[in-house]
């Protein structure tokens, strides 16, 4: 069948007032079962932001070196 393809892509950058990029992501979607590709890609952007905020709050991981 010749079904139309529904795809979406988003490149998002958060910048501070000096213009420095403080966070960026690129996400894409080929559509989801119960929502449009654009809604799916927006959801992926938000989920990535949440993951990265959680990582930043945890701080750098310090591993102990074994002698």
GIGISUL-V929898 format. One record per pair of residues at least 12 apart in sequence whose ideal C-beta (glycine too) atoms are under 7 Angstrom apart, sorted by the first residue. I is the first residue (numbers start at 0). J is the second residue. Records with the same first field share a line. If there is no record, write none. Layout:
BEGIN
I = J  J
END
This chain:
BEGIN
5 = 30  35  36
6 = 27  28  29  36
7 = 27  28  36  37  40
8 = 27  40
9 = 26  40  41  44
10 = 25
11 = 23  24  44
22 = 48  51
24 = 44  47
26 = 40  43  44  47
27 = 40
28 = 40  43
END
